[in-house]
Amino acid sequence: MNSSPGITIPKSGKSFHGPRGSSRTSILTFAPGSSGRSVIAAGGGSASTAKVNLYVSSPAYTTGPSLAAATRYLSNTALWDGRRLLAGGEDRSGNPLYYSYVYGFSSMVRTANTAYSHQYHSTLWTQPSGRPCLAGGNPQRGVVQPAVECFRPWFEAYTRPAITSAPSTITRGQAFSLGVSWVSGTSRKEIHFFPLTDTTHQSEAQNGDYKATLTTTGGVVNTPSTLMPPGYYFIVAIDSRGVPSKAVIRQLVG
């Protein structure tokens, strides 16, 4: 990735408009539910967000909703409902920002502010329960933020579906059986694979949201996109209300 005035996506050669600064001051992550085919950019020297689909003949830049302020060192992680949580960071003068957002590209909702500053070197991850936690920060040499704070997502207020069985290893490109206990009156909507968190300098190199293809047979699921690299994933079942299960961790091979 290059530095300002934008971020260039190597495959498409497209740049996200806006002075985002270097790759470490902005976020570049796969778009929710895109199975590795679209990416979003946010933060840096700009308050804008942007999306581009890399797997079309003519990739095009699309503007998304704006942040409350231009934000450097913005952290992000997956939410089990298929959206992303954006939080923390600082303004262009180095002052901490406490905003947090639930982001789905077509919409962005401000949620509770963080209680502490989380700037450079902070990390945001999602626990198997679906609860995200934001920790740390090192805005300058000798200054370290020791606080850890967790967000309580909306779906914790609901009775949730539960994954009851899944094979210990899943072969990419093959169908597998997934046992799910659905809440009475609901049905399955989606099955998602999220890579385990791998965050440094607010950037999560191993990120993504891969949606499985459902079959007409109740518990049989086709593995998602062949763009998925082998490794360990969180598997989450989402019901017809949009309420996600807690995650189970399984290995994808092949």
Salt bridges, closest charged atoms under 4 A:
ASP81 OD2 - ARG83 NH2 2.87
GLU90 OE2 - ARG72 NH2 2.40
GLU149 OE2 - HIS118 NE2 2.75
GLU156 OE1 - ARG131 NH2 2.64
GLU156 OE1 - ARG152 NE 3.72
GLU190 OE1 - HIS192 NE2 2.71
GLU190 OE2 - LYS211 NZ 3.37
GLU204 OE1 - ARG84 NH2 3.54
ASP209 OD1 - HIS192 ND1 2.59
ASP239 OD2 - ARG241 NH2 2.70
